Amino acid sequence: MSTAIDCPSFIDLRAFAAGPNHNDGADPFGEGRRLVPLRGGPVEAGSIHLPAGKGTAPAATGDCWMILADGAVTISADGATREHAAGDSWVVPAETAFDWVAPVPATIIFLRYTNGADSPAGIIPIDIAVDLTPSGAPLAELLIGETPACRNFSTFRSADGEFTCGIWDSTRYHRRPMRYVHFELMYLLQGEVTFVDESGRSRTFAQGDIFLVEQGASCSWESLEHVAKVYAIFRPLA
């Protein structure tokens, strides 16, 4: 297990996925996947490189959010088949096996909640065109300037309520550093966001970026325009 000293506050997962392919003929969803060193907690994040071809991913423990970073892949489970293009994301609930076909090499980035259990079987797609409803804004004492208007739709929630995936958007806003009590993986659909952590490290993520903010990080947030994202969050309830 890595410590907070070893791990950055925010991690560019596209850059991580561009690293060495560790498949070496192993099951890409098992021994061949590549894991990000994290601070700890019941989560795994990493990348999966699929060669052109086909295979079967056996049922695994934990609820897993996946996004196709590049390439194309068709996934079949429980009698349903879906073709995915780059940018599509979905949830594979615990103990759900599926077949995959990749017409060209493909890269998947994932966040798995290892304690996930008892969710309905079957692949759950994340629909980015879903209607959003108003949601809470950041705490007033953290805000610098105007209060944003935020909206949300939760597509998936684990049986214990600690892992959620969905769509969120907001008008522009700036807030002071906040201690993250959760892990949050984000895929930006629109806009850009600048984070600055407690060490002074700064990074701006823009539309199309996929990144993870680690539990325990302390980061500010500044978005100068409307921003929208797909998210996967592990947030302990106790």
C-alpha positions in Angstrom: 0.0 0.0 0.0 1.3 3.4 -0.9 1.3 6.4 1.4 0.1 10.0 1.0 3.8 10.9 0.5 4.1 8.5 -2.5 0.9 9.5 -4.2 -0.1 12.8 -5.8 -3.4 14.5 -5.0 -4.7 14.3 -8.5 -3.7 11.7 -11.2 -3.9 12.0 -14.9 -5.3 8.6 -15.9 -4.9 9.1 -19.6 -1.2 9.6 -19.1 -1.1 6.6 -16.8 -2.9 4.4 -19.3 -0.3 5.5 -22.0 2.4 3.7 -20.0 3.7 0.2 -20.7 1.2 -2.5 -21.6 1.4 -5.2 -18.9 -0.9 -7.8 -20.6 1.9 -10.1 -21.9 -0.7 -12.5 -22.9 -2.4 -12.5 -19.5 -6.1 -11.9 -19.0 -6.5 -8.2 -19.6 -9.2 -7.8 -17.0 -7.3 -9.9 -14.5 -3.5 -10.3 -14.3 -2.9 -8.1 -17.3 -4.5 -5.0 -15.9 -2.3 -2.2 -14.7 -3.1 -0.6 -11.3 -2.4 2.9 -10.0 -0.6 3.1 -6.6 -3.2 4.6 -4.3 -3.2 5.8 -0.7 -5.5 3.0 0.4 -9.2 2.3 0.8 -11.5 -0.2 -0.8 -10.9 1.0 -4.3 -8.7 0.0 -7.3 -8.0 2.2 -10.3 -6.1 1.4 -13.4 -6.0 0.7 -17.1 -6.8 -2.3 -19.3 -5.3 -2.8 -22.8 -7.4 -4.9 -25.1 -5.7 -6.4 -28.2 -7.8 -6.6 -31.3 -9.7 -9.8 -30.8 -12.2 -11.2 -28.4 -12.5 -12.8 -25.0 -14.5 -13.3 -21.8 -14.1 -11.4 -18.5 -15.1 -13.7 -15.7 -17.4 -12.6 -12.9 -15.3 -10.5 -10.4 -15.8 -9.1 -6.9 -16.7 -5.4 -6.5 -18.7 -2.9 -8.6 -16.6 -1.4 -11.4 -17.0 1.8 -13.4 -15.2 1.7 -16.8 -14.6 4.2 -19.6 -13.3 3.4 -23.1 -10.4 5.8 -23.4 -9.7 4.9 -27.0 -10.5 2.3 -29.7 -13.8 0.4 -29.9 -15.3 -2.5 -28.0 -18.5 -4.5 -28.0 -19.6 -5.9 -24.7 -22.3 -8.6 -24.1 -23.8 -9.7 -20.8 -27.1 -11.2 -19.7 -28.5 -11.3 -23.3 -27.7 -7.6 -24.0 -25.0 -6.4 -26.4 -23.7 -2.8 -26.7 -21.2 -1.3 -29.0 -19.0 1.3 -27.3 -17.0 4.1 -28.8 -14.3 6.3 -27.2 -15.7 8.3 -24.4 -18.5 5.8 -23.5 -18.7 4.6 -19.9 -20.6 2.0 -18.0 -20.8 0.1 -14.7 -20.1 -3.6 -14.3 -21.8 -4.7 -11.0 -20.1 -7.3 -8.8 -20.2 -10.9 -10.1 -21.2 -9.9 -13.6 -19.3 -11.8 -16.3 -19.2 -10.5 -19.9 -17.9 -11.2 -23.4 -15.9 -8.6 -25.3 -14.9 -8.0 -28.9 -12.4 -5.3 -29.9 -12.1 -4.7 -33.7 -9.0 -2.6 -33.1 -6.8 -2.3 -30.0 -8.6 -0.5 -27.2 -7.8 1.0 -23.8 -10.2 1.0 -20.8 -9.7 3.0 -17.6 -11.6 1.8 -14.5 -12.4 2.5 -10.9 -13.5 -0.5 -8.9 -15.2 -0.4 -5.5 -13.9 -3.7 -4.1 -16.6 -3.9 -1.3 -19.4 -3.7 -3.9 -21.9 -6.6 -3.7 -25.5 -7.5 -4.2 -26.2 -5.1 -7.1 -28.4 -6.3 -10.0 -26.4 -8.2 -12.7 -25.9 -6.7 -16.2 -24.0 -3.9 -17.8 -25.3 -0.4 -16.8 -24.5 2.3 -19.4 -23.8 5.9 -18.3 -26.1 8.1 -20.5 -24.6 11.6 -20.9 -27.8 12.9 -22.4 -29.9 12.2 -19.3 -31.9 15.0 -17.7 -30.2 16.5 -14.7 -31.8 17.8 -11.6 -30.6 20.6 -9.2 -28.2 19.5 -6.6 -26.3 21.1 -3.6 -23.6 23.7 -4.1 -20.2 23.8 -2.4 -20.2 25.1 1.2 -20.6 28.9 1.4 -17.5 29.2 3.6 -15.4 27.6 0.9 -16.6 29.7 -2.0 -14.6 32.6 -3.5 -17.2 34.7 -5.3 -20.6 33.6 -6.7 -22.5 30.5 -5.7 -22.8 28.1 -8.6 -25.9 26.3 -9.9 -25.1 22.6 -9.9 -27.1 19.7 -11.3 -26.7 15.9 -11.0 -28.0 12.5 -12.0 -26.9 9.3 -10.3 -27.0 6.4 -12.7 -25.7 3.8 -10.3 -25.4 3.4 -6.6 -23.9 0.4 -4.8 -26.1 -1.6 -2.5 -24.4 -0.1 0.6 -24.6 3.5 -0.9 -20.8 4.1 -0.8 -20.1 4.0 -4.5 -22.0 6.2 -7.0 -21.6 6.9 -10.7 -23.4 9.5 -12.9 -23.4 12.9 -14.5 -22.9 16.3 -12.9 -22.6 19.9 -14.2 -22.2 23.4 -12.8 -21.9 27.0 -13.7 -18.5 28.6 -13.1 -17.1 28.8 -9.5 -14.0 29.1 -7.4 -13.6 27.5 -4.0 -10.8 27.3 -1.4 -9.0 24.0 -0.7 -11.2 21.2 0.6 -10.1 18.0 2.2 -11.5 15.1 0.1 -13.1 12.4 2.2 -13.7 10.4 -0.9 -12.0 9.1 -4.1 -13.5 10.7 -7.2 -12.7 9.8 -10.8 -13.8 12.4 -13.3 -14.2 12.4 -17.1 -14.7 16.0 -18.3 -17.4 16.4 -20.9 -17.3 20.1 -21.1 -15.1 23.0 -19.8 -12.0 22.9 -17.7 -11.0 22.8 -14.1 -7.8 24.0 -12.3 -6.8 22.2 -9.1 -4.1 23.4 -6.6 -3.1 21.1 -3.8 -1.6 21.7 -0.4 1.9 21.4 -1.8 1.3 24.1 -4.4 1.1 21.6 -7.3 -1.3 22.9 -9.9 -2.9 21.2 -12.9 -5.7 22.2 -15.3 -7.8 19.4 -16.8 -9.9 20.1 -19.9 -12.7 18.5 -21.9 -11.8 14.8 -22.7 -9.4 14.4 -19.7 -9.8 11.5 -17.3 -8.4 11.9 -13.8 -8.6 10.8 -10.2 -8.6 12.9 -7.0 -7.5 10.8 -4.1 -9.1 10.5 -0.7 -7.2 12.6 1.7 -6.1 15.2 -0.8 -6.6 18.9 -0.1 -7.3 20.8 -3.3 -8.9 24.1 -4.5 -11.1 24.2 -7.5 -11.5 26.9 -10.2 -13.6 26.6 -13.3 -14.0 29.7 -15.4 -16.8 28.4 -17.5 -19.7 25.9 -17.4 -18.3 22.4 -16.6 -19.8 19.0 -17.0 -18.4 15.6 -16.1 -19.1 11.9 -15.7 -18.1 10.8 -12.2 -17.4 7.6 -10.2 -17.1 8.3 -6.4 -16.3 6.1 -3.4 -17.5 8.0 -0.3 -17.6 6.2 3.0 -20.9 6.8 4.9 -19.3 6.5 8.3 
